[in-house]
């Protein structure tokens, strides 16, 4: 393409946009549709002449119980000063047939012939929403199972702050979850063991083993809320990598077992 051949250039770029695989809408700042490409026609079921001049709310309508005003959202995000990063919105689109679909919407403001316009890309988010719902459901089920497990389960983040504390852990340590979450794991250990325990977790986090018995490095001693110490056995497991590791300890109080095996 040569300089000065503006007509040919405009035709070239118009052809690219028209046939782009991404669904594209162009509107005025007030939401009046001035252009849609073929991918948008396929996605929403409208022909271009059915929507040109109409407001974008016909494609992303407001419904009872949903407060999102699509025009205001577009205006808000398009006015962001960082134009290199268009913003994602999460809205519900409506096709010509009346079918509703969750859509990812991305918008950026441009000047065309000295007039502001919004370029909006639209993606059907149905599959992604379904994946998110399935993941949330599976995570909820797993959390419920862990919550009622026979072992005391305590999870911490990379700062060794407690992020999960199940019902058995509450019984063993004497703390309620809401008073322990966010606290340092050291609160559950006798002071004399805290430094070595922190070093052990750090070394374990840097190693290649995903799970191990903590008793490999000596006897485990926990400390209850009332200051009472107790013998325990525990395994530690890590999930994640880098600065996003979760450590989970599955712990059993050995107090009763030790008493039963105490020699006469």
N, C-alpha and C positions, 0 to 999 in steps of 0.2 A: 504494500500500500504506500503510495507516494504522498509527500507533503503537498497540500494545495488541492488534492482530490477529495474535497470535503464531502461532496455528494456521495461518492463511492464509499467513503469512510462511514458516513451515517448509515448507509444501507447495510454495510458489513456488520456494524455493531447492533443495529436493529434486528438483523437476522439472528445474531447470537442470543440476544435477550428473548426474542420470540420463541426460539427453539431450545432454550436452556432447560435442563431437567428439573431445576428448582422452580416451584410455583412463585410467581412474582406479581405483585400489585403495585401500582403507582397511584398515589392520592395527593390531593391538596392538603394543607394543614388542617382544614375543616373536615377532612374525611371523604371528600368527593373523589370517586374513582375516575382516573383519567386513562388508565391502561391496565390490562391483564394479559399475561402470556398464555401460551397453549397449555402449559403444565397446570396453571391455575384453573383453566377451563376444565381440564380432565379431573382435577381434584375436587372442585366444587360443583361441577355439572352445569355451569352457566356458559353461554356463549358471550363473547366480548360485548356485542351490542345490547345484551340484556343487563349489563351492569355499568357500562360507561355512563358517567353523569350521576349515578346513584351514590348514596352514602355507604361507606364500608360497613355500617351496622347491619346491612342486609346479609353480609357474609359472616359477621361476628355479632349477632344480635344480643341485646340485653334481655335477660329473662328473670322472672320472679326469683328472689333468693340469691341472685348473682349481681353484685354491685359494680362489677367492672364496666366502665364506660370505655369502649375501645378507642374512641377518638381522643379522649383525655390521656389515656395511656400512651398512645402514639405520640401525642404532642409532648408529653413529659419526657419520654425516653429519647425522642429525636432531638430534644433541646440539650441533651447532655453535652458538655464541652469536649469530651474525648470521642471524637468522631471516628477514630480508628477502630473502636470496639463497639459495634452495634449491639444493642441490648436485647436479650431474649425476654419475651413475654409468654405467659402460659394462659391461653384463652380457649374458649369453646367455639368452633366454627360450625356453621350450618349450611349444608349443601342445598341445591335447588330442590331436591326431593324431600327436604325437611330433616334429613339425618344429621345428628349432632356428632361432632368428633373433636377430641382434644387436639389442639394445634400448638406447635411452637412457632412463634412469630418473632421475626427479627426486623428491626426498622432503623433506617438512617436517613437523615435529611440531606437533600442536595438542592442546588440552585440550577434551574433549567430556564434559559431565556429570562434571567433576572427574576424568576418566580420560584418560591420555595415549593418543593415537592417531597413527599416521603416515598422512599423505595422500601417495600415490605416483602420479605420472603416468608413463605408459609409451608410448614411441614405437618403432615398427619402424625400425631403423637400417640395414636391408639396403642400400637404395639409396645411402645416404651412405657406408657401408663400401666399396661397390663403386666409388664415385667416388674415395674416398681411395686404394684399391688401384691404380686406373687412373692416378691422378696420380703416385703413388709410382713405378709402373713406367715411366711416360713420363719422369719426372725422372731415374730411374736410367739409362735409355737415353741421354738427352741428356748426362748427366754422363760416361758412358763414351765417347760420341762426342767430346766436348770434351777428354777426358783424352788421347786419342790424336791430336788434331788436329795438322796440320803447323805451325801458328802457336803461339808461346808465348802462353798465355792466363793472365792474372792478374786475379782479381776481388778487390775490396775493398768494405768496408761504408762507412757514413756517417762512421765514425771514421778512414777510410783505412787500416784494418787488413786484412791479406790473409786472404781466406776461401777462395780456390781457387787452385791452382797446379798446372798440368798437367805431363805428362811432358816436353813440349818446353821448358817454362819451366825445369824442373829442369836440362835439358841446357844451355840458353842461359846461365842465371845461376849454375849450379854448386851450387845449394842443393837439398836434398831437401825435399819438401813438408812433412814433419813438423817440420822445423827452421825453416820460414818462416811457416807458418800462424799467424795471430794477431799477427804483427809488423807494424810500420808499413811502408807501401809505400816510404818514404824509404830503406830499407835497400838498395833496388835502383837508387838514383840517386846520382850524384856529389853531394857536399854542396853545391856551388855552384848546383845546379839545384833543390834541394829546396823552397825557399820559393816560387819561381815556379810550380813544378809543383803545389803544394798550392793556390795561388791559382787556377790554371787549372781544377783539378777543382772547386773551390768555385763558380766562375763557370759552368762547364758544368752543374753540378747545378742551379743556379737558372734556367738558360735553358730554352728550349722545344725545342731540338734534341735528338733522342734518340741520335744517333751522329755522330761527326765524326773526321776525320783529326787526330791530335795534332800532326803536322808543319806544320799550318797556322800555328802560332805559333812556328815555328822548328825547328831540327834536334833530334832526340831522341837522348839519350845514356843508355845503361844502364850499370850497374856490376855486374860479376860478384862472386862470393864472394871471389875472390882479389884484388879491388881493381882489376882490369883494366876499363877503360872501352871501350865499343863503340858504334858508330853503329847506329841502329835506325829503323824506321818502324812506326807503330802507329795503330790506330783505338781510340777509346774509346766505349763504349755504356753507357747507364744504363737500369735497369729499376726501377720503383717510384716512390714519391712521398713528399714530406715527409721524415720521419726514418727512412724505410725504403727507402733507395735502395741498389742494388748497382751498382757501376761495374765494367765488365770491359774490359780492354785486350787486344787481339789484336796481338801484336808479332812483328816479324821482325828477326833479326840481319843487318845489312847488311855485316858485316866482309868476308865472302868476295866479295860483289858489288863492294865498293869496291876490293878487291885486283885483281879481274879487269879492272876498268875504269881502273886506275891507268895514267896515261900513261908511256911508255917514256922 
